[in-house]
Amino acid sequence: MPSHHPWAVGVEIGGTKLQLGLSRHPEGFDGLIRRTIVPADGARGILAQIEDGFAALGEEHGLRPGDVRAVGVGFGGPVDAESGRTETSFQVEGWTGFPLAGWFREALGVPLVSVHNDADVAGLAESRLGAGRGRSPILYLTIGSGIGGALIIDGRIYRGAGRGAAEIGHLRVPPSDLAPAGAEWPELEKVASGWGIGAVARDLARTLDAEGRRWGVQDESGGDPASITAVDVADAARRDDPNALRVLGQAHDAMAHALCEAVALIAPARIILGGGVSLMGEDLWFAPIRSRVDAGAFAPFRGSFDIVAAELGEAVVVHGALELARDALKASR
């Protein structure tokens, strides 16, 4: 279909998932490719997959070399956005100090490349296209295996002194009654991410075993405490299992503590919660967190913000990466 908009590509590079979206429209995709990453193949394996993905999109849409004018990238790890270099990945080897923007320019002939952390890119997408439309500032959290955050002000990623900002998953939160006496304050993602919820549940199962008691969740997940996941906890909580509710209650408390601190510091107009853990839904996730934040937030700011679910689903980072590419195109005119 004829269009005066140039072609752009949005890329999500995660620890297990690669996505490429092709578009020449203000919103949406003309084509979308998903690939499973093989961490053992390292960064070079992912780069080869990106080249294959570009070729497949080009063939499908009849693109010629040079037709793609801009690429935006949401990368699963810290980046130097100014230089377009990845600082490291915590899942895949080979990304330390890698000149990713330069690679896109040299290997794929794309002149305009913008590289940001994937949580920032997802937050950008939600602020412009999803649950944050018309609001500012937006505080976005993606709660999955870890917890990432983004602060979006007037539709722009806030990056502090240049290395990122809104790393809410690394805020310290008070230890719960499930923690050993005298325990240090853990980071938020240690207790409220999917991995963290599973880890707390596994520790509880081992404690109950040592006391001669058995937690049914352990048996339902194969009998070994090491096999318990956050999904098992959520399933048990829906059946009103008291231990599962205790584990989730710790996550709710920790999340609310961190959000109250964030509200006091940045006074967001809207807080958006995304990621796999948020798929627990209203009763198990959003309502308990809202009630705790409502009770604990800085009193003068109560009523000035709300907490809502993300809207853009598993393609959120690709949407945001395309927004980065479109920004680069606008700036180049």
Residue pairs with C-beta under 8 A, 6 or more apart in sequence:
3 24
3 25
5 24
5 25
5 26
6 24
6 67
6 69
6 70
6 329
7 22
7 23
7 24
7 63
7 67
7 68
7 69
8 22
8 23
8 24
8 68
8 69
8 70
8 71
8 72
8 322
8 325
8 326
8 329
9 20
9 21
9 22
9 23
9 54
9 57
9 68
9 70
9 71
9 72
9 110
9 321
9 322
9 325
10 20
10 21
10 23
10 71
10 72
10 73
10 74
10 317
10 318
10 319
10 320
10 321
10 322
10 323
10 324
10 325
11 18
11 19
11 20
11 21
11 50
11 71
11 72
11 73
11 74
11 318
11 321
12 18
12 19
12 20
12 73
12 74
12 76
12 118
12 121
12 317
12 318
12 321
13 46
13 50
13 73
13 74
13 75
13 76
13 118
14 37
14 76
14 91
14 118
14 317
15 37
15 39
15 76
15 89
15 90
15 91
15 92
15 145
16 36
16 37
16 39
16 91
17 34
17 35
17 36
17 37
18 34
18 35
18 36
18 37
18 46
18 49
18 50
18 53
19 32
19 33
19 34
19 35
19 315
19 317
19 318
20 32
20 33
20 50
20 53
20 54
20 57
20 318
21 29
21 31
21 32
21 33
21 315
21 318
21 319
21 321
21 322
22 29
22 30
22 31
22 32
22 57
22 61
22 68
23 29
23 30
23 322
24 30
26 326
27 129
27 319
29 315
29 318
29 322
30 61
31 57
31 60
31 61
32 315
32 318
33 53
33 56
33 57
35 49
35 53
37 45
37 46
37 49
37 92
38 45
39 91
39 92
39 93
41 48
42 92
42 93
42 94
43 89
43 92
43 93
43 94
43 95
43 98
44 94
46 92
47 103
47 107
50 108
51 107
51 108
54 68
54 108
57 63
58 64
58 67
58 68
65 109
66 109
68 108
68 110
69 110
69 111
69 112
69 329
70 110
70 111
70 112
70 113
70 114
70 325
70 326
70 328
70 329
70 332
71 104
71 108
71 110
71 112
71 113
71 114
71 321
71 325
72 113
72 114
72 115
72 116
72 121
72 320
72 321
72 322
72 323
72 324
72 325
72 326
72 327
72 328
73 100
73 101
73 104
73 113
73 114
73 115
73 116
73 121
73 321
73 324
74 116
74 117
74 118
74 120
74 121
74 122
74 317
74 318
74 320
74 321
75 86
75 89
75 95
75 100
75 115
75 116
75 117
75 118
76 89
76 91
76 117
76 118
77 86
77 87
77 88
77 89
77 90
77 91
77 95
77 117
78 86
78 87
78 88
78 117
78 163
78 164
79 85
79 86
79 87
79 100
79 115
79 116
79 117
79 164
80 86
80 87
80 162
80 163
81 114
81 115
81 116
81 117
81 159
81 162
82 162
83 99
83 101
84 99
84 100
84 101
84 102
84 113
84 114
84 115
85 97
85 98
85 99
85 100
85 101
85 115
86 95
86 96
86 97
86 98
86 100
86 115
87 95
87 96
87 97
88 95
88 96
89 95
89 96
100 113
100 115
101 113
101 114
101 115
102 113
104 110
104 113
105 111
105 113
112 325
112 328
112 329
112 332
113 328
114 324
114 325
114 327
114 328
116 124
116 157
116 324
117 148
117 150
117 164
118 142
118 148
118 317
119 140
119 142
119 148
119 149
119 150
120 150
120 157
120 159
120 164
120 166
120 320
121 150
121 157
121 317
121 320
121 321
121 323
121 324
122 140
122 142
122 148
122 150
122 274
122 310
122 312
122 316
122 317
122 320
123 132
123 138
123 140
123 149
123 150
123 151
123 152
123 157
123 166
123 272
123 320
124 150
124 152
124 155
124 156
124 157
124 320
124 323
124 324
125 312
125 316
125 317
125 319
125 320
125 323
126 132
126 138
126 140
126 152
126 272
126 274
126 310
126 311
126 312
126 316
126 320
127 133
127 135
127 136
127 138
127 140
127 152
127 155
128 155
128 323
129 312
129 319
129 323
130 272
130 310
130 311
130 312
130 316
130 319
131 270
131 272
131 308
131 309
131 310
131 311
132 138
132 140
132 152
132 270
132 272
135 269
135 270
136 152
136 153
136 154
136 155
136 269
137 151
137 152
137 153
137 154
137 158
137 266
137 267
137 268
137 269
138 150
138 151
138 152
138 153
138 268
138 269
138 270
138 271
138 272
139 149
139 150
139 151
139 166
139 168
139 259
139 262
139 266
139 268
139 270
139 271
139 272
140 149
140 150
140 151
140 152
140 271
140 272
140 274
140 310
141 147
141 148
141 149
141 168
141 169
141 271
141 272
141 273
141 274
141 275
142 148
142 149
142 274
142 275
142 310
143 192
143 193
143 194
143 255
143 273
143 274
143 275
143 276
143 277
143 278
144 193
144 194
144 275
144 276
144 277
145 193
145 194
145 195
145 276
146 169
146 189
146 193
146 195
147 168
147 169
147 188
147 189
147 192
147 193
147 275
148 167
148 169
148 275
149 166
149 167
149 168
149 169
150 157
150 166
151 157
151 158
151 165
151 166
151 266
151 268
152 158
158 165
158 166
159 165
166 262
168 188
168 258
168 259
168 262
169 187
169 188
169 189
169 193
170 187
170 188
170 189
171 187
171 188
171 258
171 261
171 262
172 185
172 186
172 187
172 188
173 185
173 186
173 187
173 188
173 191
173 192
173 253
173 254
173 257
173 258
174 185
174 253
174 254
174 257
175 183
175 184
175 185
175 186
176 191
176 249
176 250
176 253
176 254
177 250
178 200
178 203
178 204
178 246
178 247
178 250
179 186
186 254
188 254
188 255
188 258
189 195
189 196
190 196
190 199
191 197
191 200
191 250
191 251
191 254
192 250
192 251
192 252
192 254
192 255
192 258
192 277
193 277
194 229
194 230
194 275
194 276
194 277
195 230
196 251
197 230
197 233
197 247
197 248
197 251
197 277
198 228
198 229
198 230
198 232
198 233
200 247
200 250
200 251
201 217
201 228
201 229
201 230
201 232
201 233
201 243
201 244
201 247
202 225
202 226
202 228
204 215
204 243
204 246
204 247
205 215
205 217
205 218
205 225
205 228
206 225
208 214
208 215
208 243
209 218
209 225
215 243
216 236
216 241
217 228
217 232
217 233
217 236
217 241
217 243
217 244
218 224
218 225
218 228
220 232
220 235
220 236
221 227
221 228
221 229
221 232
230 277
233 244
233 247
233 248
234 244
234 248
234 280
234 284
235 244
236 243
236 244
237 244
237 245
237 247
237 248
237 284
238 284
248 280
248 284
248 288
249 288
252 285
252 288
252 289
252 292
253 292
255 289
255 292
256 289
256 292
256 293
256 296
257 296
259 271
259 289
259 293
259 297
259 307
260 293
260 296
260 297
260 298
262 268
262 271
263 271
263 293
263 297
263 298
263 301
263 305
264 297
264 298
264 301
267 301
267 304
267 305
268 305
269 304
269 305
270 305
270 306
270 307
270 308
271 305
271 306
271 307
271 308
272 307
272 308
272 309
272 310
273 285
273 286
273 289
273 307
273 308
273 309
273 310
274 309
274 310
274 312
274 316
275 310
277 285
278 285
278 286
278 309
278 310
286 307
286 309
289 307
290 307
293 307
294 302
310 316
312 319
